[in-house]
Amino acid sequence: MIEVVAKLGRGPVFLAGEMLECVITFNNPLSASSTSASSEMLAWASAQIHCQFHTSENRVVLPPSDGSKPDVQAENETVFIPNRGERGQCILSTPPKILFCDLRLDPGESKSYSYGETLPIDGPPSFRGQSVKYVYKLTIGCQRVNSPIKLLRVPFRVLVLHGLKDYQCPQDEAVAPSNPFLEEEEGLKKDSRLADLATELLMAATSRRSLHLYNISNTRGKVGTFCIFKTVYKIGEDVIGTFNFSEGDIPCLQFSVSLQTEESIQEEFQRRRGQPVSFSTHARHQEACLHTAQSSFSLPIPLSSTPGFTTNIVSLKWRLHFEFVTSGGSAGTCLVRGSQSEAVTWTGVEQIEVDTFSWDLPIKVLPTNPILASYVSQFSSTNSITI
């Protein structure tokens, strides 16, 4: 028996273009006092990253696959197929890397191997929607002699920052300050530069603030105004907005604001022509506001959500969805007197005519620092299997 443990040192979330590093340990768990006859042998081990694409058959017509890679594993076959037994299509994969050949482990002995691979910068982000899913996995395959291949799959999440590829400038390496007393591997330096560059781009895009004022009105007149200071956010930020109903002609009885994503399938891949888009609500604020002059809301963008993106099959956009309930007539209050000696009591009207209308405000949601997103990831940094 051999225990195989794969550990992602920095966490299970990465930016496209970053280096994924994983330490894979093979251990013979028997006591060191066991006889040498208890030694274990592995013929080989290999690792590869791939992205699996799943679709809902009721909503999406799956694009044809090349069919060049069979999804059948013979009993003693030595061909490494990382997505064997997986649903959907493998739309992206890195070249496989051999970790070792002919490994012998005595009782109590363990060997560790380091695997590193740059994530393709032009791949889709990790996404689990109502119509499609993009799932990334690092698959480690190992085999005993005359035995079937065993697979250890390590799921992880990929965030894509569009435009990052265009800003990669290796020329500025020559003018960058350096420390000759520190030795740093070239891969780590490049990976650090990429993460720093992504942080700078995200800060520049999301820190710009300017006043956006919108008039809220229906066919009967003005209800109020809405104010928001920016429309570009990172996941993990709060969307904050304020209302002013004091200058409205129509009383607003109630409002609600929903933070939603809009998942739409490109027309050529739709199962039915003109099929509706899918909406998902991530946060919601609702408030009764009769006789309220001003109000506000704060909606958090979950760190586990997917930033907006577009591929040749699906598009994901973010928006604020507003719903207003306004008075169709008088929205006054009733004055009730019991007697001359009793206090005056104000009560609401029993019945009132209302009008409802909605409004959508598109916003842009970008990725965040992958280390921050790792804190709430559903994936574990450590995965294991026993063979």
Secondary structure, DSSP 8 states (H G I E B T S, - for coil): --EEEEEETT-SEEETTSEEEEEEEEE--S-TTS-GGG-EEEEEEEEEEEEEEEE-TTTB--------S-----TT-----TTTT-SSEEEEE---EEEEEEEEE-TT-EEEEEEEEE--TTS---EE-SSEEEEEEEEEEEE-TTS--EEEEEEEEEE--TTTGGG--GGGGTTS---TT----HHHHHHHHHHHHHHHHHHHHHS----EEEEEEETTEEEEEEEES-SEEETT-EEEEEEE-TT-SS-EEEEEEEEEEEEEE-GGGBSSTT---EEEEEEEEEEE-TT-SEEEEEEE--TTS---EE-SSEEEEEEEEEEEEEESS---EEEE---TTS--EEEE-S---EEEEEEEEEEEEE---HHHHHTT-SS-SEEEEE-
